[in-house]
Amino acid sequence: MLRSLKRFRLFALSALLLLLAACPALAQATCHPPWQPPCPGHEIAARPVLLTPKPTGPFWTGFRPVDDISTFDLPFEDFFKTAVLEIYTIGLTDDPSQHPRIVDILTLEPVTDPKALATDPIAWQVETCRNQGLRFCPVLGNDARGTAFVLGGDTLYTCRHLMQNWLVWASQANDNIALSQLSPPLKILDRDKHVVYDSALAQLGAMLRFSLINDDPRLAFEYREDNPFLTKQKKASFRRADIVGLKSPVALAPSFTPHGLPGLRTLLAGQSVYYAGYPGKTDFYRGGKGDTPGGVLVTSSGVALATSDVDNALLSTAPTNTGGSGGPVVAENGDLIGLACSASNVSVNGGLAEVRSITFYLNQQRLAELWRTMEYPPLDPSRTPAPAK
């Protein structure tokens, strides 16, 4: 297994600030766009904060091991236990100055020993590039950990921001090949830590290929949320495209098909929602019941607060954390809502008041329309790094 040398953190949505600012204290008024009503609020420490409605279904505080949900007889138990997977990939970095080394694969002897690939992250990245016929390969000394889930047995969904930068680097290094034609470095594990897919060991015909991605070239830019030079327009356009699907020629998990894909208005404030994933270690609850040791499959519960048509997103109180990006969020009846790709927690007087997550709806028809009509940033100048000597 790759060593995770640097954990990434989930990026916060600026739209949440718009939501909070739009909720007047002590008023039952509706929120202004982009978030839809209801949005009742109250004031804590002179800041408007959403009131949390009473949940409609089973509820627990914080994170619980996935096996614990059997006590609630919920219809998505098997889906959470067998189709939610842990992933390791390359590309997400916090430091805007961190860039990959571009290596010429033709100058390197192939590495085929699985043990060597498991202990050498550079060789693992190089062989992933070689397997898909790339000449030049971007390599980093650290990986990123996230969550994914499988539908239909063979289609994996996760958050694009985990691998965005690798896709951009690999495209630029190889004559600006379309991002959708690349197959990112991925190691996928089930909850028992068994490897179900390794991009460095997969032959060309067995590699994961994108079945869902916004391939507009105006989105082919490096993404780091803390980069002060990243414009608001780029951040907004990227978060509206932060969903990818990758199809495997073989099954990755048991075949599950969700009951339905809710529209943006089918969830009411207070409706219970549930999340599953592999978030990193937390201290949200001061180390007490509800925190997770990290790296294990856990679930959380919460309630729907508001939706945003323009961002194709749901704001809820189902917590997640670093490493949990890409985990599924479902309704109480088992309907799949989408992917938790962001978190923005509410702090009051220096303490954590409420843990929140932002889920992007997984509805391919809605996504296609959103991606067709949304505003994009100007096209970045072509940048192709020279191979390292």
C-alpha positions as CSV (number, residue, x, y, z in Angstrom):
1,M,0.0,0.0,0.0
2,L,1.3,3.5,-0.7
3,R,2.5,5.5,2.2
4,S,0.3,8.5,2.7
5,L,2.9,11.2,3.4
6,K,0.6,14.1,3.4
7,R,-3.1,14.3,4.2
8,F,-5.3,16.6,2.3
9,R,-8.1,18.6,3.7
10,L,-11.5,19.2,2.2
11,F,-12.0,22.5,0.6
12,A,-14.8,24.8,1.9
13,L,-17.4,26.3,-0.4
14,S,-17.7,30.0,-0.6
15,A,-21.4,29.5,-1.3
16,L,-21.8,28.5,2.3
17,L,-20.8,32.0,3.4
18,L,-23.5,33.4,1.2
19,L,-26.0,31.1,2.8
20,L,-25.1,32.1,6.3
21,A,-25.0,35.7,5.5
22,A,-28.5,35.5,3.9
23,C,-30.2,34.0,7.0
24,P,-31.4,36.8,9.2
25,A,-31.2,36.3,13.0
26,L,-34.4,35.3,14.7
27,A,-36.3,35.3,11.5
28,Q,-38.2,32.6,9.6
29,A,-37.3,34.2,6.3
30,T,-36.1,32.4,3.3
31,C,-32.4,32.4,2.1
32,H,-31.4,34.4,-0.9
33,P,-29.9,32.7,-3.9
34,P,-28.0,30.4,-4.5
35,W,-29.5,28.5,-1.6
36,Q,-33.1,27.6,-1.5
37,P,-35.6,27.8,1.5
38,P,-36.3,27.1,4.2
39,C,-33.6,28.8,6.1
40,P,-34.6,29.6,9.7
41,G,-31.8,31.2,11.7
42,H,-30.8,32.4,15.1
43,E,-27.8,34.5,16.2
44,I,-24.9,33.2,18.2
45,A,-22.0,35.6,19.0
46,A,-23.5,38.0,16.5
47,R,-23.3,35.5,13.7
48,P,-26.3,34.0,12.0
49,V,-26.3,30.2,12.2
50,L,-28.8,27.8,10.7
51,L,-31.2,26.2,13.2
52,T,-30.9,22.4,12.9
53,P,-34.3,20.8,12.3
54,K,-35.3,17.6,14.1
55,P,-34.3,14.5,12.1
56,T,-36.9,12.4,10.5
57,G,-35.0,9.1,10.9
58,P,-32.5,7.3,13.1
59,F,-29.8,9.7,14.3
60,W,-26.4,9.5,16.1
61,T,-23.8,12.0,16.9
62,G,-20.6,12.0,14.9
63,F,-19.1,8.9,13.4
64,R,-19.9,5.3,14.1
65,P,-18.3,2.1,12.7
66,V,-20.2,0.9,9.7
67,D,-21.2,-2.3,11.5
68,D,-23.1,-0.3,14.1
69,I,-25.8,0.7,11.7
70,S,-27.2,-2.8,11.7
71,T,-29.1,-1.8,14.9
72,F,-31.2,0.6,12.9
73,D,-32.3,-1.8,10.0
74,L,-31.6,0.8,7.3
75,P,-32.0,-0.2,3.7
76,F,-28.5,0.9,2.6
77,E,-26.5,-1.1,5.1
78,D,-25.1,-3.6,2.6
79,F,-24.3,-0.8,0.1
80,F,-22.3,1.1,2.7
81,K,-20.4,-2.1,3.9
82,T,-19.4,-3.5,0.5
83,A,-19.5,-0.7,-2.1
84,V,-17.8,2.2,-0.3
85,L,-14.1,1.9,-0.9
86,E,-10.9,3.7,0.2
87,I,-8.7,5.2,-2.6
88,Y,-5.2,6.5,-2.9
89,T,-4.4,8.8,-5.8
90,I,-2.0,11.6,-6.8
91,G,-2.5,15.3,-7.3
92,L,-4.0,17.1,-4.3
93,T,-1.4,19.3,-2.7
94,D,-1.8,22.3,-0.3
95,D,1.4,24.1,-1.4
96,P,0.8,26.2,-4.5
97,S,4.6,26.1,-5.2
98,Q,4.7,22.3,-5.3
99,H,4.9,20.9,-8.8
100,P,5.7,17.4,-10.1
101,R,8.9,16.2,-11.7
102,I,8.2,15.2,-15.3
103,V,10.1,12.0,-16.2
104,D,10.6,10.4,-19.6
105,I,9.4,6.9,-19.3
106,L,11.5,5.6,-22.1
107,T,14.6,6.3,-20.0
108,L,13.4,4.0,-17.2
109,E,13.3,0.2,-17.0
110,P,9.8,-1.2,-16.2
111,V,9.1,-2.2,-12.6
112,T,6.7,-5.2,-12.5
113,D,7.3,-6.6,-9.0
114,P,4.2,-5.9,-6.9
115,K,6.2,-5.6,-3.7
116,A,8.5,-3.0,-5.3
117,L,5.5,-1.0,-6.6
118,A,3.9,-1.2,-3.1
119,T,6.9,0.4,-1.5
120,D,8.1,2.9,-4.1
121,P,5.4,5.6,-4.9
122,I,7.5,7.0,-7.7
123,A,7.7,3.7,-9.5
124,W,4.0,3.2,-8.9
125,Q,3.2,6.4,-10.7
126,V,5.6,5.8,-13.5
127,E,4.1,2.3,-14.2
128,T,0.6,3.8,-14.2
129,C,1.7,6.2,-16.9
130,R,3.4,3.4,-18.8
131,N,0.4,1.1,-18.7
132,Q,-1.7,3.7,-20.6
133,G,1.0,4.5,-23.2
134,L,2.1,7.9,-21.9
135,R,5.6,9.1,-22.8
136,F,6.0,11.6,-20.0
137,C,4.8,11.1,-16.4
138,P,4.3,13.7,-13.7
139,V,5.5,12.3,-10.3
140,L,5.1,13.5,-6.8
141,G,6.5,12.3,-3.5
142,N,3.2,12.2,-1.7
143,D,-0.3,10.8,-2.3
144,A,-3.8,11.7,-1.3
145,R,-6.3,9.5,0.4
146,G,-10.0,9.7,-0.3
147,T,-13.3,7.7,-0.6
148,A,-15.2,6.3,-3.5
149,F,-18.2,4.1,-4.1
150,V,-19.3,1.7,-6.8
151,L,-22.6,1.5,-8.6
152,G,-23.6,-1.4,-10.8
153,G,-20.5,-3.3,-9.7
154,D,-18.2,-1.6,-12.2
155,T,-18.6,2.2,-12.1
156,L,-16.6,4.1,-9.4
157,Y,-17.6,7.6,-8.3
158,T,-15.5,10.0,-6.4
159,C,-14.5,13.7,-6.2
160,R,-12.5,15.2,-9.0
161,H,-10.4,17.5,-6.8
162,L,-8.5,14.4,-5.5
163,M,-6.9,13.8,-8.9
164,Q,-7.4,17.1,-10.8
165,N,-3.8,18.3,-10.7
166,W,-2.4,15.0,-11.8
167,L,-4.7,15.0,-14.8
168,V,-3.7,18.6,-15.7
169,W,0.0,17.8,-15.3
170,A,-0.2,14.6,-17.4
171,S,-2.2,16.3,-20.1
172,Q,0.2,19.2,-20.4
173,A,3.2,16.9,-20.5
174,N,1.7,14.8,-23.3
175,D,0.7,17.2,-26.0
176,N,-2.4,18.4,-24.1
177,I,-4.3,15.2,-24.4
178,A,-7.9,15.5,-23.2
179,L,-8.3,14.8,-19.5
180,S,-11.0,12.3,-20.1
181,Q,-8.5,10.1,-22.1
182,L,-6.2,9.7,-19.1
183,S,-6.4,7.1,-16.3
184,P,-5.2,8.5,-13.0
185,P,-2.9,6.7,-10.5
186,L,-5.3,4.8,-8.3
187,K,-5.1,2.2,-5.6
188,I,-8.5,1.1,-4.4
189,L,-9.1,-0.9,-1.2
190,D,-12.1,-2.4,0.5
191,R,-12.8,-2.0,4.2
192,D,-10.7,-5.1,4.9
193,K,-7.7,-3.4,3.2
194,H,-7.8,-5.8,0.3
195,V,-6.6,-4.2,-3.0
196,V,-9.4,-4.4,-5.6
197,Y,-7.6,-2.2,-8.2
198,D,-4.1,-1.0,-8.7
199,S,-3.4,1.2,-11.7
200,A,0.3,0.2,-11.8
201,L,-0.5,-3.4,-12.2
202,A,-3.4,-3.0,-14.6
203,Q,-2.9,-3.7,-18.3
204,L,-4.1,-1.1,-20.8
205,G,-7.4,-2.9,-21.4
206,A,-8.1,-3.3,-17.7
207,M,-7.5,0.3,-16.6
208,L,-10.3,2.5,-15.2
209,R,-11.6,5.0,-17.8
210,F,-13.7,8.0,-17.3
211,S,-17.4,7.5,-17.9
212,L,-18.3,10.9,-16.3
213,I,-16.2,14.0,-16.3
214,N,-16.6,17.6,-17.4
215,D,-13.9,17.6,-20.1
216,D,-14.2,21.3,-21.0
217,P,-10.6,22.5,-21.6
218,R,-11.3,25.7,-19.5
219,L,-11.3,23.4,-16.4
220,A,-7.8,22.1,-17.2
221,F,-6.1,24.2,-14.5
222,E,-4.3,23.4,-11.2
223,Y,-6.7,23.5,-8.3
224,R,-5.6,24.4,-4.8
225,E,-8.3,26.0,-2.6
226,D,-5.7,28.1,-0.7
227,N,-4.0,29.4,-3.7
228,P,-4.6,33.2,-3.5
229,F,-4.1,33.5,-7.2
230,L,-7.0,31.1,-8.0
231,T,-9.9,33.3,-9.0
232,K,-13.4,33.1,-7.6
233,Q,-14.6,32.2,-11.1
234,K,-12.3,29.3,-11.3
235,K,-13.3,28.0,-7.8
236,A,-17.0,28.3,-8.6
237,S,-16.7,26.5,-12.0
238,F,-14.5,23.8,-10.5
239,R,-16.8,22.9,-7.6
240,R,-19.7,22.6,-10.1
241,A,-17.7,19.9,-11.9
242,D,-16.3,18.1,-8.8
243,I,-17.7,14.7,-9.7
244,V,-16.1,12.0,-11.8
245,G,-17.1,8.5,-12.7
246,L,-14.7,5.8,-13.8
247,K,-15.7,2.5,-15.4
248,S,-13.9,-0.8,-14.9
249,P,-13.9,-3.7,-17.3
250,V,-14.3,-6.0,-14.3
251,A,-16.4,-5.8,-11.1
252,L,-14.9,-3.8,-8.3
253,A,-17.7,-4.5,-5.7
254,P,-21.1,-6.2,-5.5
255,S,-23.6,-4.7,-7.9
256,F,-25.9,-2.1,-6.3
257,T,-28.3,0.2,-8.1
258,P,-29.8,3.1,-6.0
259,H,-33.5,3.4,-5.6
260,G,-33.5,6.7,-7.3
261,L,-31.7,9.9,-7.9
262,P,-33.6,12.7,-6.1
263,G,-34.0,16.1,-7.8
264,L,-32.8,19.2,-6.0
265,R,-36.2,19.9,-4.4
266,T,-37.2,16.5,-3.2
267,L,-35.3,16.8,0.1
268,L,-37.0,18.9,2.7
269,A,-35.2,20.7,5.6
270,G,-35.0,18.1,8.4
271,Q,-35.0,15.0,6.2
272,S,-32.5,12.6,7.5
273,V,-29.4,11.9,5.4
274,Y,-26.5,9.4,5.9
275,Y,-22.9,9.4,4.9
276,A,-20.2,6.7,4.7
277,G,-16.5,7.0,4.1
278,Y,-12.9,6.9,5.4
279,P,-12.3,10.3,7.0
280,G,-9.1,10.9,8.8
281,K,-8.7,11.1,12.5
282,T,-11.0,13.7,14.2
283,D,-11.3,15.5,17.4
284,F,-14.6,17.2,16.7
285,Y,-16.1,15.7,19.9
286,R,-12.9,16.2,22.0
287,G,-11.9,12.5,21.6
288,G,-15.1,11.2,22.9
289,K,-17.8,9.1,21.4
290,G,-18.4,10.3,17.9
291,D,-14.8,10.8,16.8
292,T,-13.1,8.4,14.4
293,P,-9.5,7.1,14.7
294,G,-9.2,7.6,10.9
295,G,-8.7,5.2,8.0
296,V,-11.6,3.0,8.8
297,L,-15.1,2.8,7.3
298,V,-17.5,4.9,9.3
299,T,-21.0,6.3,8.9
300,S,-22.6,9.5,10.1
301,S,-26.1,10.9,10.1
302,G,-27.5,14.4,9.8
303,V,-30.3,16.4,8.4
304,A,-30.8,18.3,5.1
305,L,-30.5,22.1,5.6
306,A,-30.7,23.7,2.2
307,T,-30.0,23.1,-1.5
308,S,-28.4,25.1,-4.3
309,D,-29.5,24.8,-7.9
310,V,-26.6,26.7,-9.2
311,D,-24.0,24.6,-7.3
312,N,-26.0,21.3,-7.7
313,A,-25.5,20.9,-4.0
314,L,-27.0,19.9,-0.7
315,L,-25.9,21.4,2.6
316,S,-26.4,19.0,5.6
317,T,-25.2,18.2,9.1
318,A,-23.9,14.7,8.3
319,P,-20.2,15.1,9.2
320,T,-17.2,14.1,7.1
321,N,-13.5,15.1,7.3
322,T,-10.2,14.9,5.4
323,G,-10.0,11.6,3.6
324,G,-13.8,11.4,3.4
325,S,-14.1,13.2,0.1
326,G,-16.1,11.0,-2.3
327,G,-18.2,9.2,0.2
328,P,-21.9,8.6,-0.7
329,V,-24.8,10.4,1.0
330,V,-28.2,8.7,0.9
331,A,-31.7,9.5,2.1
332,E,-33.4,7.4,4.8
333,N,-35.2,5.3,2.2
334,G,-31.9,4.4,0.5
335,D,-32.1,6.8,-2.4
336,L,-28.7,7.9,-3.4
337,I,-28.3,11.7,-3.2
338,G,-24.7,12.2,-4.3
339,L,-21.1,12.6,-3.1
340,A,-19.8,14.5,-0.1
341,C,-17.0,16.5,-1.6
342,S,-16.6,19.4,0.8
343,A,-17.0,20.4,4.4
344,S,-17.4,23.7,6.1
345,N,-17.8,23.6,9.8
346,V,-19.4,26.4,11.9
347,S,-17.2,27.8,14.7
348,V,-18.5,30.1,17.5
349,N,-16.2,31.8,19.9
350,G,-13.3,29.6,18.8
351,G,-15.2,26.3,19.4
352,L,-16.9,24.0,17.0
353,A,-20.6,24.7,16.9
354,E,-21.7,22.3,14.1
355,V,-20.1,20.0,11.6
356,R,-21.5,20.3,8.1
357,S,-20.9,18.8,4.7
358,I,-21.8,19.7,1.2
359,T,-23.0,17.0,-1.1
360,F,-23.0,17.3,-4.9
361,Y,-26.0,15.7,-6.5
362,L,-25.2,12.7,-8.7
363,N,-27.7,13.1,-11.5
364,Q,-26.2,12.8,-14.9
365,Q,-29.0,14.6,-16.7
366,R,-28.8,17.6,-14.3
367,L,-25.0,17.6,-14.5
368,A,-25.1,17.6,-18.3
369,E,-27.4,20.6,-18.3
370,L,-25.4,22.4,-15.6
371,W,-22.1,21.9,-17.4
372,R,-23.7,23.0,-20.7
373,T,-25.0,26.3,-19.3
374,M,-22.6,27.4,-16.6
375,E,-20.0,30.1,-16.9
376,Y,-16.4,29.0,-17.4
377,P,-13.2,30.9,-16.7
378,P,-11.0,32.0,-19.7
379,L,-8.9,29.3,-21.2
380,D,-5.5,29.0,-19.6
381,P,-2.5,29.5,-21.9
382,S,-1.0,26.2,-23.1
383,R,1.8,25.1,-20.7
384,T,3.7,21.9,-21.5
385,P,6.6,21.2,-19.0
386,A,9.9,20.1,-20.4
387,P,11.0,16.6,-19.5
388,A,13.4,16.4,-16.6
389,K,17.0,15.8,-17.6
